Amino acid sequence: MGWICGRDLQVPEAAKRLLAEVPEWFGLPEANADYIEAARTKETWTVRDDDGNVIGLTLVDRHFPHVAELHLMVVDRDRHGQGVGTAMVRAVEEDARERGVQLLEVKTLGSSHPDPGYARTRHFYEQAGFLPLEETNLWGEANPCLFMVKPV
Ligand SMILES: CC(C)(COP(=O)(O)OP(=O)(O)OC[C@H]1O[C@@H](n2cnc3c(N)ncnc32)[C@H](O)[C@@H]1OP(=O)(O)O)[C@@H](O)C(=O)NCCC(=O)NCCS
């Protein structure tokens, strides 16, 4: 089965569905509500399957002209490990290069938290070329927030 990756219109309903599929990563109702709200307005990249269903979603923030932040990244649970996330990183990166963006940024749960799911997530970002930059308490003591960056 094929799929297509690229810039898309806002897809808040897909955001809601995809987040609900992975409660081990996105289990905080208030945070999920914020992400679904963000999906109404933020720059959106998707992977869609042959039937047009959204199977991967990335929201992008642009705090400065030289940086693009992956604000949210989530892939359909049944499609994990099939290259969907990597395709979205590549697409945002290619666009970044064309716009003169120099850094990609992502925030995720840091390694001082024992969660095994986020250990896989960090591995995903590392294999996609991101480097750990700094662990902070931006999300409170209980949820160490790791900044990762990738030079473009
Ligand atoms: C993290 C995520 C976006 C990666 O997308 P993906 O399409 O599954 O990843 P890809 O197939 O492109 O890349 C595969 C690599 O990611 C790693 N990976 C990380 N999380 C994984 C998961 N849940 N399932 C399968 N592979 C995963 C694999 O080990 C693999 O690396 P390897 O080739 O060195 O073994 C996706 O798995 C996901 O939505 N996870 C749950 C939510 C999440 O973590 N979001 C990010 C929060 S900051």
The ligand as a Gaussian input file, in Angstrom:
#p B3LYP/6-31G(d) Opt

LIG

0 1
 C        7.981000       8.398000      16.958000
 C        7.190000       8.250000      15.650000
 C        6.682000       9.620000      15.190000
 C        8.173000       7.684000      14.604000
 O        7.495000       7.492000      13.381000
 P        7.584000       6.059000      12.647000
 O        6.920000       6.194000      11.344000
 O        7.091000       5.014000      13.585000
 O        9.171000       5.881000      12.500000
 P        9.987000       5.406000      11.203000
 O        9.422000       4.107000      10.712000
 O       10.105000       6.505000      10.213000
 O       11.426000       5.218000      11.842000
 C       11.726000       4.015000      12.438000
 C       12.735000       4.253000      13.538000
 O       12.079000       4.869000      14.642000
 C       12.189000       4.020000      15.799000
 N       10.908000       4.070000      16.523000
 C       10.629000       4.960000      17.491000
 N        9.405000       4.762000      17.985000
 C        8.896000       3.717000      17.317000
 C        7.655000       3.038000      17.397000
 N        6.691000       3.391000      18.256000
 N        7.444000       2.020000      16.539000
 C        8.389000       1.639000      15.665000
 N        9.582000       2.250000      15.552000
 C        9.831000       3.292000      16.376000
 C       12.559000       2.650000      15.268000
 O       13.352000       1.991000      16.209000
 C       13.313000       2.938000      13.999000
 O       14.694000       3.142000      14.205000
 P       15.747000       2.007000      13.648000
 O       15.543000       1.983000      12.160000
 O       17.097000       2.494000      14.064000
 O       15.313000       0.743000      14.327000
 C        6.008000       7.242000      15.795000
 O        6.491000       5.957000      16.119000
 C        4.976000       7.675000      16.830000
 O        3.979000       8.306000      16.510000
 N        5.217000       7.290000      18.112000
 C        4.305000       7.599000      19.184000
 C        4.176000       9.094000      19.438000
 C        5.488000       9.825000      19.610000
 O        6.448000       9.341000      20.175000
 N        5.514000      11.066000      19.096000
 C        6.624000      11.975000      19.283000
 C        6.503000      12.655000      20.612000
 S        7.778000      13.857000      20.863000

